[in-house]
Amino acid sequence: MYRGLLKAVILLLGLVSFAFSLRAMEEVSDFGDNSGNLRMHIHIPKNLEGISPVVVALHGCSQDANQLAEQSGWNELADRHNFIVVYPEQRRVNNVSNCFNWFNLRDIEGENGELASIRNMIAYVAMYNQVDFGSIYTYGLSAGAAMANSLLANDPSFFAAGAIFAGGPHKSAINAMQGMRVMMNPKDLSPEEWGSLINAENADSFPRIIIVHGTKDNVVDIQNAEELIDQWSFMHGIDTTPDSIDDVFAGNEYISRYVFHTEETNEAIIYYQLHGVGHKLLVNPGNGDKEGGQTGMFAVDLDFFSTYYVAIDFGLIPQD
């Protein structure tokens, strides 16, 4: 009873803080060429100092930038830890479900389409802020996760890391019909076949990949996570067997954390398998160091602030 009351109070306070975060979200209408016809929102901490990392956060279907900011808690972490968050936003004229078009070749490769618009958003941020080009990250949910993975696949040396929540491999589909099919019936390709779809021609490094997926996801089948591991393990030159199962979250029945290392023992792939969880973002509303995010469509309170742990994996927050 008391826990439920406490959560209700925290939710109310969270809604108040969200009103402030909305005022801190700025829309940029002229960020350069916008062949993908996207909108751009940006959160810059009021007291931003020095050279700043940048997180590019991509919403899921039926969401917008403000909803992602509210539910994920990225803005609050940015304020605490001194980094910029960019929120590309889809327009319904491009996709009636407000999904990024991760399945359209025009939008996921080349110099036009949605990826090109997102690149120009990053360039705009770098033009007017001191940006740490060694600390640029991308994060996405569902369709936004698939698009985030395409960002990584097209410019693998540009991004330090990316987080893919309930997404799938780059070029798993190249039209809308294929896209509908592979969400629940993903292709089963070899690591080499998946890796051949990534633009590695001029890459001198590959990003750290954080994969998060629920075992009960009935929108994007969890096999997509296994195919993502295949795709990026090939690029990192490692096998698909985890080197360790982290026991940091052993007391949380919902989560297993698998880590895949390079030969130099660097973390190349981190896979959070969410046991018994569906197509949901895990949050833990509150004001503590490891609390944040808000419940809503596709976001559930399981006392685990997933964005906080992704930020640690990115290197934005010092590990305990």
N, C-alpha and C positions, 0 to 999 in steps of 0.2 A: 504493500500500500504506500509506504513512505517513498520507496524507490520510484513508483509511478508518479507520485506527486512531485518529487524532485525533478523527474524528467520533464513534466509539464511546465514547471517553472523555468527550467533550462531552455525549453523550446520557445517559451515566450520571450525570454531574454535574447535568444538567438534571432528571433524575428526582428527585435529592435535593432540588434547589431547588423542584421541584413539590410535594414533601411539605410544605415550609415554606409555600408559597403556599396550599396547601389549608387549613392551619391558620389562615391569614390571611383565608380566605373565611368570611364569616358569613352564615348563613341568617336571614332576617327573616320570621317567620311572621305577624305582625300589622302590615301596612303600610297598612291601610285597606280600603276596599271592594275585593273581589277577584272581580268578576263573571265574569272570564275563567278563574278557578280555576288561576292560575299560581303557581309558587314564585318567591321572590326571594332572590338571593344578592348580597352586596356585598363589595367589597374597598376598604378604606380604609387608605392607607399609615400605618405606625406613627408616622411623624414629619410627618404632614400639617400644613401651616402655611397660614394666611391663607385668602383666598377661593379656592375650588377649582372648576375645571372638572369636568364629569361626562361620562363616556362610558357609554351604554347599549348593551351588547353582546349580540346575539341569536344563539344557536346554530343550527346546521342540523339537518336530520332525522337521527335515530339518534344525536344528541349530547345532552349535558347541559351545565350551566353549568361544571362542573369540567373537562370535556374541552375546552371552548372556552377557558377560562382557560389551561390547559396549552399547547394547540397555538398559540393566537394570541400569547401573551406579553404580553397587556395588563397583567397585574398587575405584572410587572417594570418595564415602562415607567412605570406609575403611581407606583411607589415611587421611581423615579429623577427623575420630572418633576412630582410633586406634583399628582395628580388622583385622583378617585374613579371606580371602575368598578362599574356595576350590571349584574347578570346575571339577567334574567328567565329562567325555565326552564319548559318545557312539561311537562305530566303526560300519561302514556299514556292515562289515562281520557278525555282530550280528543281525543287523536290517537294511533292505535296505532303510528304511525311516529315519534312524538315530534316531529312538525313543528309549528311555529306555523301556525295556521289562516288563512293569508294570503288564502285563496280564499273565506272565509265572510264575507258582508256584516255579520253580527252582530258579528264580531270585528275588522273593519277600518273601522268608521264608528260614529258615535253615541257615546252615553255608557255603553255596556255592553260586555261582551266583553273580549277579550284586550288590545286597545289601552287600554281604560279601566284595566285592572289595571296596565299598564306606566306609564301616567300617574301612578297613585297611588304607584307605587314611587319615581318621581322626586320627587313631593311629599313623601314620607316622608324621602328623603335631604335635601331642602331644609329640612325641619322641624328636623333634628337636626345639620345641618352648615352652615357658611358656604359657600354655593354661588354661583358666578359665573353668573348667569342669561344672560349674553351668550356663555357658552362651554359650552353643552350640546350633545352630539353623540350620534349613533346609528350603529351598525355592525352588520352582519349577514352571515351566510353562508347562501346558498341560500334555504331557506324563511324563515330568520331575516332574510335580506337583503330578501326581498319584504315581510316584516312591518316591517322598518326603514323601507322606502320608504313604507309606509302611515302610519307614525308621522310622517314628514316631510310627507306629502301632507295629513294631517289638521290638523297644527299647524305650517305652514311657517315662521311667524315665530318660533316658540319655539326651533327648533334652528338652531345656527350652521352645521352641516354634517352630512352623513351619508355613510357608505361602504357600497356595495351590492356584495357579492361574489357573482357568479353569481345575481343576482336578476332581477326583472322589474318592469314598470310597475304602479303602483297601479290596482286594479280591472281588471287584465287578465283576471281570472276572478272569478265571483261564486258558484261552487259547486264541489264537488270534481271533478266530471266535466270541467268547463271547465279547472280547475286542472291536471289530468293532461294535457290536450290542449295548453295553451298553453306548457308547459315546453319542448316540442320543436317546436311549431308555433305560434309567437306570432302574435297579431293584428298586422296591418299597418295601423295607423291614422296619420292625419296628426298633426303636432305639436299643432294646435288641438284635435283630437278627444281626444288623450291629456291635454292640459292642462285640458280641461273637466272632467275627473274629479278634479282637485285642489281642495281647499277653499281658495279664494283670497278668500272673501268679506270677511274682516277682516284679511287679510295685508298688512303694510306692508313686508315683505322676504321673500326666499326663500333657502333654505339653499344653500351650496356643495355640489355633488354629486360624490362620488368613485365611479366605476364601475370594477370590476375583473372581467374575464371572460376565460376561456381559449378559444382558437380551436378546440380539440378537445373541448370540453365536450359529452359525450353524455348529460347529465342535464338541463341547462338550456341550450338552444341559444343561441349567441352573438347571434343576431338580437334577443334580449331586451335586450341592451345597447344596440343601435341604437334600439330603441323607448323605452328609458329616456332616451336623449339627446333624442329627439323630445319626450318628456313635459316634461322640465325645461328644455329650450331655449326652449320656448314660454313657460314661466313667467318665465324671465329675460329674455324679449324679444330673444333672439339667434337666429342661424341655426344650422343643423346642420353647418356646415363648420368644422373646427378652425382656430383662429388660429395655432397653433404645434404642432409635434411636438418635444417636449422631447428633447434629446440627452443628458440626464443619465445615462441608462442605455444609451447607444449601445454600450457594451462588453458588454452582456448580451443575448445572442441571443434571450432569451425575451420581452422586454418592449418595447413602444412606448408612449409616454405622450403622449396628445393633450390639448390644453388649449383650452377654449372661453372666450373673454373677453366680458365686458359692454362697453358703449360706453366705460365708465370704465377699461377694461383690467383690471378685477378678474377673477380666475379664478372662473368660475361653474360649470363642469363640467370635471372631470379624468377621463380615461378611460385606464386601464391595460389594454392589449390584450396578453394573455399568449400568445405564439406557440407553438403545439405543445403547449399545456398543457390538461389535461382539467378535470374538476370538482374542483379542488384549491386549497387555501390554500398559498401559497408562504411558506416559513420558512427560517431560516438559524441553526440551533442554535449557541449559543455565548454568551460573556459580554462580547463587545466592544460598543462603542457602537451599531453597526449590525447586531448579531447578536441572535437571540432566537427564541422559538417552539420547538415540538417537532413531530416527525413523528408521524403517526398516521393513522387513517381520515380521508381527505379532506385531509390535510396532507402536503406533499412538500418535501424539502430541495433547493432549487435556488439556494442561496447568495443568497437575496433575502428579507430580513425585511420582508414586506409591511406588517405592522402598524406598523413604525417609519416607513415612508414615508407611510402614512395619517395617523399622528400628526403628521407634519410638515405635511401638507396641511390637517389640522384646525387647526394653529397651536399644538399642545400642545408641540412641540419646535422650537427655533430651527433654521432651515434653515442648512446648512453654507455 
